[in-house]
Amino acid sequence: MANEGASVVVADIDASAAARVAGDLGSRAVVAEGDVADESSVARMVETAVESFDGLDVLHNNASDASTAAADTDLVTLEMAVFDRLVAVNLKGVLMGCKHAIPQMLARGGGSIVNTASIDGVMGRGVRAAYGASKAGVVLLTKSVASQYGSRGIRCNAVAPGLVLTPAVAGLTHEKLELASRSYPMPRLCAPEDVANAVLFLASDEAAFVNGTTLMVDGGASIYMPSSQVAAAE
Ligand SMILES: NC(=O)c1ccc[n+]([C@@H]2O[C@H](COP(=O)([O-])OP(=O)(O)OC[C@H]3O[C@@H](n4cnc5c(N)ncnc54)[C@H](O)[C@@H]3O)[C@@H](O)[C@H]2O)c1
């Protein structure tokens, strides 16, 4: 978004990482440190945008706590504290982002919200039931916001990426990445820029009549049966 000329608030629980990103972007970026699971933090993030840039046009709800992944494997052994944290960050955080951004957008005559869901929010994967449920909530929340505020000029859409090569998956071994890539009918895995471009489109006026949709950014994984590789090899 910054590359396309936007002034941005880089909001993250990790202040030094946010400062690094904002530093790379130059004077049109400011930092807001905060936990999206905490309502006063979310309110402060929105206030930072309004105070720094006189208003807010676009909100991208993207935070997720990757450290919960290792504890979100088998539903039967899942600690409820892990579930609570996942839902607090992934779902309540998105809801509170919308809650605090919408009044500011209404004051400017409209705006655009993009939420990051996941392929795990639309398909079962055999693990990460809590994460998947939180992301399925994001898909529905997106439709709710779109249907409630579309008539007042606020669009709300989501992206649902498959596996993306970000720091969150840096721990995956070469073998696991190789195995994962078999789920994708593509010659490569998803880069962060693939998701950023989809978010940018949904946020922009080019998507002026796109509202309430969840755009799969999964290289076709959700429409692909990996067993087709068997057929292709025959
Ligand atoms: N990487 C993937 O394979 C993948 C796939 C599908 C969806 N996603 C989604 O994409 C989004 C971005 O994920 P990523 O892969 O870039 O992860 P990441 O861990 O690299 O980045 C997530 C960012 O969120 C921040 N964060 C974590 N908890 C926070 C909190 N409570 N408040 C504020 N900031 C917080 C982290 O500090 C980090 O900067 C997430 O919503 C994730 O669920 C990722």
The ligand as an SDF file (V2000), in Angstrom:
LIG
                    3D

 44 48  0  0  0  0  0  0  0  0999 V2000
    1.8870  -17.7690    6.4900 N   0  0  0  0  0  0  0  0  0  0  0  0
    0.8940  -18.5560    6.0970 C   0  0  0  0  0  0  0  0  0  0  0  0
    1.0840  -19.6710    5.6120 O   0  0  0  0  0  0  0  0  0  0  0  0
   -0.5450  -18.0760    6.2200 C   0  0  0  0  0  0  0  0  0  0  0  0
   -1.5520  -18.8010    5.5660 C   0  0  0  0  0  0  0  0  0  0  0  0
   -2.8750  -18.3730    5.6380 C   0  0  0  0  0  0  0  0  0  0  0  0
   -3.1730  -17.2420    6.3720 C   0  0  0  0  0  0  0  0  0  0  0  0
   -2.1840  -16.5740    7.0130 N   0  0  0  0  0  0  0  0  0  0  0  0
   -2.5780  -15.3870    7.7640 C   0  0  0  0  0  0  0  0  0  0  0  0
   -1.8610  -14.2590    7.2690 O   0  0  0  0  0  0  0  0  0  0  0  0
   -1.7240  -13.2890    8.3050 C   0  0  0  0  0  0  0  0  0  0  0  0
   -0.2850  -12.8870    8.3940 C   0  0  0  0  0  0  0  0  0  0  0  0
    0.4570  -14.0360    8.7880 O   0  0  0  0  0  0  0  0  0  0  0  0
    2.0170  -14.1700    8.5790 P   0  0  0  0  0  0  0  0  0  0  0  0
    2.2660  -15.4830    7.9440 O   0  0  0  0  0  0  0  0  0  0  0  0
    2.5690  -12.9270    7.9440 O   0  0  0  0  0  0  0  0  0  0  0  0
    2.4440  -14.2910   10.0930 O   0  0  0  0  0  0  0  0  0  0  0  0
    3.6680  -13.6370   10.8590 P   0  0  0  0  0  0  0  0  0  0  0  0
    3.7520  -14.3500   12.1730 O   0  0  0  0  0  0  0  0  0  0  0  0
    4.8730  -13.5940    9.9800 O   0  0  0  0  0  0  0  0  0  0  0  0
    3.1580  -12.1510   11.0810 O   0  0  0  0  0  0  0  0  0  0  0  0
    2.1030  -11.8860   11.9400 C   0  0  0  0  0  0  0  0  0  0  0  0
    2.3310  -10.5280   12.5820 C   0  0  0  0  0  0  0  0  0  0  0  0
    1.2980  -10.3180   13.5460 O   0  0  0  0  0  0  0  0  0  0  0  0
    1.9010   -9.8040   14.7120 C   0  0  0  0  0  0  0  0  0  0  0  0
    1.0700  -10.1430   15.8590 N   0  0  0  0  0  0  0  0  0  0  0  0
    0.9370  -11.3630   16.4600 C   0  0  0  0  0  0  0  0  0  0  0  0
    0.0630  -11.2780   17.4650 N   0  0  0  0  0  0  0  0  0  0  0  0
   -0.3520   -9.9880   17.5190 C   0  0  0  0  0  0  0  0  0  0  0  0
   -1.2550   -9.2920   18.3620 C   0  0  0  0  0  0  0  0  0  0  0  0
   -1.8970   -9.9040   19.3520 N   0  0  0  0  0  0  0  0  0  0  0  0
   -1.4550   -7.9690   18.1390 N   0  0  0  0  0  0  0  0  0  0  0  0
   -0.8040   -7.3230   17.1440 C   0  0  0  0  0  0  0  0  0  0  0  0
    0.0670   -7.9390   16.3130 N   0  0  0  0  0  0  0  0  0  0  0  0
    0.2770   -9.2580   16.5010 C   0  0  0  0  0  0  0  0  0  0  0  0
    3.2680  -10.4720   14.7790 C   0  0  0  0  0  0  0  0  0  0  0  0
    4.1550   -9.7440   15.6160 O   0  0  0  0  0  0  0  0  0  0  0  0
    3.6790  -10.4380   13.3120 C   0  0  0  0  0  0  0  0  0  0  0  0
    4.3260   -9.2360   12.9580 O   0  0  0  0  0  0  0  0  0  0  0  0
   -2.2920  -13.9470    9.5710 C   0  0  0  0  0  0  0  0  0  0  0  0
   -3.6260  -13.5300    9.7600 O   0  0  0  0  0  0  0  0  0  0  0  0
   -2.2530  -15.4300    9.2440 C   0  0  0  0  0  0  0  0  0  0  0  0
   -3.1990  -16.1820    9.9790 O   0  0  0  0  0  0  0  0  0  0  0  0
   -0.8750  -16.9420    6.9490 C   0  0  0  0  0  0  0  0  0  0  0  0
  1  2  1  0
  2  3  2  0
  2  4  1  0
  4  5  1  0
  4 44  2  0
  5  6  2  0
  6  7  1  0
  7  8  2  0
  8  9  1  0
  8 44  1  0
  9 10  1  0
  9 42  1  0
 10 11  1  0
 11 12  1  0
 11 40  1  0
 12 13  1  0
 13 14  1  0
 14 15  2  0
 14 16  1  0
 14 17  1  0
 17 18  1  0
 18 19  2  0
 18 20  1  0
 18 21  1  0
 21 22  1  0
 22 23  1  0
 23 24  1  0
 23 38  1  0
 24 25  1  0
 25 26  1  0
 25 36  1  0
 26 27  1  0
 26 35  1  0
 27 28  2  0
 28 29  1  0
 29 30  1  0
 29 35  2  0
 30 31  1  0
 30 32  2  0
 32 33  1  0
 33 34  2  0
 34 35  1  0
 36 37  1  0
 36 38  1  0
 38 39  1  0
 40 41  1  0
 40 42  1  0
 42 43  1  0
M  CHG  2   8   1  16  -1
M  END
$$$$
